Amino acid sequence: MYMYKYLLILINMIHMVHIKCFPYNNIIKHSIVHDIKMPTIYLEKGFYGDDSKFKGKYFCAEHIFPRCYLNNKHSNDMHNIVKTLNTLNVNRSNYMFVEDINTKDKNWEALDFKNYVNHKAKLFYPNNCSRGLISRAILYMCREYQYNHKKVIDSDLLIKWFYEYPPLKEEKYHNEIIHKIQRNHNIFITNYFKKNTVIIKFINKVIIKN
């Protein structure tokens, strides 16, 4: 209840002042990282609540579409920000998402929760639970700001993950909370279960074409 009231105060403050002047670090901290209902990427499940085995662990904000590829004014878009464990965030870095691992390549390292990283090749293999959320955040950033996804994920894999892993309730919750703050939805979540022509046209004309 306290967290919800705090979030409402933040939202009201954002709407009272110019959006660029507001301290976004505080918003991200309290609306994403500290909200136990928010999804947690790269873990076995999207939601852990008050699971005791995570006490003492440091959670931080992960930019799914890497921050280094973004214009500064786009880096605070919270549809692209999800909480995760700091150790997984550091290992992911700005590496490209992949689905296949060459078992003969000794540069692959196993991480917690069935994630893998290859620092030499700069590749990151996320677990199954994270793939749908990853795809929809990337699609959103590409459509909203006309970014090219090729440095982040292969086109076929992006589309595959989008269709193969539908949004769960935690991802939908994230979408609605961010809508209250930013006043826009991620349509790839909101309209996922609808035959939305905007989504289909975007995927066919922009993603597949590239």
C-alpha positions in Angstrom: 0.0 0.0 0.0 2.8 2.4 0.9 4.6 1.7 -2.5 1.4 2.4 -4.4 0.8 5.7 -2.6 4.4 6.7 -3.2 4.0 5.9 -6.9 0.9 8.0 -7.2 2.8 11.0 -5.6 5.6 10.5 -8.2 3.1 10.4 -11.0 1.4 13.6 -9.9 4.7 15.3 -9.6 5.8 14.3 -13.1 2.6 15.7 -14.5 3.0 19.0 -12.7 6.5 19.7 -14.0 8.3 19.4 -17.3 9.1 15.7 -17.8 12.9 16.3 -18.5 13.4 18.2 -15.3 12.2 15.4 -13.0 14.8 13.1 -11.3 14.1 9.9 -13.3 16.5 7.8 -11.1 14.0 8.1 -8.3 11.1 7.2 -10.5 12.9 4.1 -11.8 14.0 3.1 -8.3 10.6 3.3 -6.7 8.3 2.3 -9.6 10.4 -0.5 -11.1 13.2 -1.8 -8.9 11.4 -1.7 -5.5 7.9 -2.8 -6.7 7.7 -6.5 -6.0 4.9 -6.9 -8.6 7.2 -5.8 -11.4 8.7 -8.5 -13.6 12.4 -9.4 -13.0 14.3 -10.3 -16.2 16.8 -13.1 -16.5 15.4 -15.0 -13.5 13.6 -18.3 -13.6 10.2 -16.6 -13.1 9.0 -13.2 -13.9 8.0 -12.5 -10.3 9.4 -13.5 -6.9 7.6 -11.3 -4.5 9.2 -11.7 -1.0 11.2 -14.9 -1.8 13.6 -15.2 1.1 16.5 -16.5 -1.1 16.7 -13.0 -2.7 17.2 -11.1 0.5 20.5 -9.3 0.5 20.7 -9.4 -3.3 21.1 -6.2 -5.2 18.5 -5.4 -7.9 19.1 -2.8 -10.5 17.6 -1.4 -13.7 18.4 -3.2 -17.0 18.0 -1.4 -20.3 16.9 -4.2 -22.7 17.8 -2.1 -25.7 21.3 -1.1 -24.5 21.7 2.4 -23.3 24.9 2.9 -25.3 22.9 2.7 -28.5 20.2 5.2 -27.4 19.9 8.9 -27.7 20.1 10.4 -24.2 16.5 11.6 -24.3 15.3 8.1 -25.0 17.3 6.3 -22.3 14.7 7.0 -19.6 11.8 5.4 -21.4 10.7 2.9 -18.8 9.1 0.5 -21.3 12.7 -0.4 -22.0 13.7 -0.7 -18.4 13.2 -3.9 -16.3 14.7 -4.9 -12.9 17.2 -7.7 -12.6 20.0 -8.9 -10.4 23.1 -6.7 -10.7 25.3 -9.6 -11.4 23.2 -10.6 -14.4 23.0 -7.0 -15.6 26.8 -6.7 -15.6 27.3 -9.9 -17.5 24.7 -9.0 -20.1 26.4 -5.6 -20.7 25.4 -4.4 -24.2 25.8 -7.9 -25.8 23.6 -9.2 -28.6 20.8 -11.6 -27.7 21.1 -15.1 -29.1 19.3 -18.5 -28.8 22.0 -20.9 -29.8 25.1 -21.9 -28.0 28.1 -23.6 -29.6 29.0 -26.2 -26.9 32.5 -26.6 -28.4 33.2 -22.9 -27.8 34.8 -22.8 -24.3 34.2 -19.0 -24.1 30.6 -19.7 -23.1 30.0 -19.3 -19.4 27.0 -20.5 -17.5 25.3 -17.9 -15.3 22.5 -18.2 -12.7 19.0 -19.1 -13.8 20.0 -20.8 -17.1 21.5 -17.7 -18.7 24.8 -17.9 -20.6 27.3 -15.3 -21.7 30.2 -15.3 -24.2 32.3 -12.3 -23.4 34.7 -12.8 -26.2 32.0 -12.9 -28.9 29.9 -10.4 -26.9 26.8 -12.6 -26.9 24.1 -13.2 -24.3 21.8 -16.2 -24.1 18.7 -15.3 -21.9 16.6 -18.0 -20.3 13.2 -18.8 -21.8 11.2 -16.8 -19.2 12.8 -13.6 -20.4 12.5 -13.9 -24.1 9.0 -12.5 -24.7 9.6 -9.5 -22.6 12.9 -8.8 -24.4 11.3 -9.0 -27.8 8.4 -6.6 -27.0 10.7 -4.0 -25.4 13.0 -4.1 -28.5 10.0 -3.9 -30.9 8.7 -0.9 -28.9 12.0 1.0 -29.0 12.3 0.3 -32.8 8.8 1.6 -33.5 8.8 4.5 -31.0 12.2 5.9 -31.9 13.0 4.3 -35.3 16.0 2.4 -33.9 17.6 -0.5 -35.8 17.5 -3.7 -33.9 20.4 -5.5 -35.7 23.0 -4.8 -33.1 20.7 -6.2 -30.4 19.0 -9.2 -31.9 18.6 -11.0 -35.2 15.3 -10.2 -37.0 14.1 -13.8 -37.2 14.8 -14.4 -33.5 13.1 -11.1 -32.5 9.9 -12.2 -34.3 10.1 -15.8 -33.1 10.4 -14.7 -29.4 7.5 -12.2 -29.8 5.1 -14.9 -31.0 6.4 -17.8 -29.0 6.4 -16.2 -25.6 3.2 -14.2 -24.9 3.1 -11.5 -22.2 2.5 -12.7 -18.6 0.6 -10.8 -15.9 3.8 -9.2 -14.6 4.7 -7.8 -18.0 1.2 -6.5 -18.4 1.4 -4.9 -14.9 4.7 -3.2 -15.9 3.0 -1.9 -19.0 0.1 -0.4 -17.1 2.3 1.2 -14.4 4.5 2.8 -17.0 1.4 4.0 -18.9 0.4 5.9 -15.7 3.8 7.5 -15.5 4.6 8.2 -19.2 1.0 8.2 -20.5 1.8 5.7 -23.3 1.5 2.0 -23.7 3.7 -0.6 -25.3 1.3 -1.7 -28.0 3.2 -5.0 -28.5 1.9 -5.9 -25.0 -1.5 -4.2 -25.0 -2.5 -5.5 -28.4 -0.7 -8.8 -28.3 -3.8 -11.0 -28.3 -5.6 -8.9 -30.9 -5.2 -9.0 -34.7 -3.6 -5.6 -34.7 -2.8 -4.3 -38.1 -0.3 -1.7 -36.8 1.8 -4.5 -35.2 1.6 -6.8 -38.2 2.5 -4.0 -40.7 5.4 -2.9 -38.5 6.8 -6.3 -38.3 6.4 -7.1 -42.0 7.6 -3.7 -43.3 10.3 -2.7 -40.8 11.6 -5.8 -39.0 11.5 -8.4 -41.8 12.7 -5.9 -44.4 15.8 -5.1 -42.3 
